[in-house]
């Protein structure tokens, strides 16, 4: 497989990320609205408890917001893009580049200044093929975190946190032909690479509640690796190797959520 320069790889990654963000942006806003209409949260209940005719200040909304809520956004998890290509160098298997931009969905629970959070990030499946083989790449990352609302003033909420993250890259290669004889299948075979990395997370997140009922969040974290070499498995076997993890040691995310006050009439 021809090697691309770092500049070409960066250009291609940014182009793919921009196209992915543009095509998923409408879906992102639609899902946010659907979640908040179908799953009433405690923040909405607190707002409804105010006397009729009383206006909610941004500070009041901020206190109400610090309950339970869904959020959606984009996460940047920098990674060595050609990691799989390096593993498969010298073979005819079509290798796909790993991506650093993820769509993320999360849910937070706030209680007495503390909060717990569970979030899931993914990249849409991508395929690449040759005349005889077809490869598919799936990427996802799951994180659980626990933090404390250190600063809650007006529309701002600032919270340091600790967490645990597992990031997985599934690279599956199968024969291109839908129908082939046994000898051809045995000659080609199937290749299933499951690459995973466990990391701790030490970070801080901030939330800003706007006058329109939307919130914007930003979080950044340092991710010390719990093992220096990624865990690589086949369908049933663990694979020994000497490659360092492709995942870098920091992450940032931009998230959005809303808690529109329902019409009480």
HELIX and SHEET records of a PDB file:
HELIX    1   1 UNK A    6  UNK A   38  1                                  33    
HELIX    2   2 UNK A   42  UNK A   48  1                                   7    
HELIX    3   3 UNK A   58  UNK A   65  1                                   8    
HELIX    4   4 UNK A   83  UNK A   87  1                                   5    
HELIX    5   5 UNK A  182  UNK A  188  1                                   7    
SHEET    1   A 9 UNK A 231  UNK A 233  0                                        
SHEET    2   A 9 UNK A 191  UNK A 209 -1                                        
SHEET    3   A 9 UNK A 156  UNK A 175 -1                                        
SHEET    4   A 9 UNK A 133  UNK A 153 -1                                        
SHEET    5   A 9 UNK A 114  UNK A 129 -1                                        
SHEET    6   A 9 UNK A 101  UNK A 111 -1                                        
SHEET    7   A 9 UNK A  68  UNK A  79 -1                                        
SHEET    8   A 9 UNK A 247  UNK A 258 -1                                        
SHEET    9   A 9 UNK A 214  UNK A 222 -1                                        
END                                                                             
